[in-house]
Amino acid sequence: MGYEELAPPSSLRGSVACLWRRTASAGDSSALVLPDGCVDLIWEQGRGAFLAGPDTGPMPATVPAATIMMGVRLRPGAGGPLLGMPLDPLRNLRVDLSDLRPDAARRLPDDLPPAEALHRLVTISGGFAEERPPDPAMLAAVRWLDDPHTQVHDLSGRLDIGDRQLRRRFTAAVGYGPKTMHRVLRFRRFLDLLDSTGGLGELAVRAGYVDQAHLSRETVALAGLPPAVLARTVKARP
């Protein structure tokens, strides 16, 4: 399965992490989608547009042969405001865009040329961002949570927002609470370190885990695999 990421337009970089294209190889192609804190607006050839995420565990995905998918990956914390709805009811789901924003879904029929589908996804995302820009406080919260030295209980003090209000706003924007986001971002740091030198114990500490046992528990929870198997699986991907 071929996969390519593209930089978003400069006007969308505050809200969009990347644009992407995926093409299934011969025969049905299966992929394991791992939590990343993001939600994706996706157009699939023969299906149309849908929303993916936010995920808190591994999500298997099977795409028919030669199917092309185009996506806009929204930054953690940007999805809820842009879509104009809290994301927690959509956790771990794949939902047709027609059920959420039918006006946008009508502009993304399943028979578009792929390049045009991506162009429309970008245009629609830009319109969403103009209508309802991300909450700067929640974007700042995500950045702080991505620091290995950040403690979740310090977050409300850093932002000068009460604990209850912080959790409500964060969950609506992201799809789950700060503690889960902290775990997901730490897990992504571990994945990013897999190409570097060092054993699993060393990589675990560098990513922000207490030790290798802590890493093992978290990779099983978030990826469904122990760390050594997960590392082999990720490195084997094209």
Buried (B, 14 or more C-beta within 10 A) or exposed (E): BEEEEEEBEEEBEBBBBBBBBBBBEEEEBEBBBBBBBBBBBBBBBEBBBBBBBBBBEBBEBEBEEEBBBBBBBBBBBBBBBBBEBBBBEBBBBBEEBBEBBEEBBEBBEEEBEBEEBBEBBBEBBBBBBEEBBBBEBBBBBBEBBBEEEBEBEEBBEBBEBEEEEBBBBBBBBBBBBBBBBBBBBBBBBBBEBBEEEEEBBEBBBBBBBEEBEBBBEBBBBBBBBBBEEBBEEBEEEE
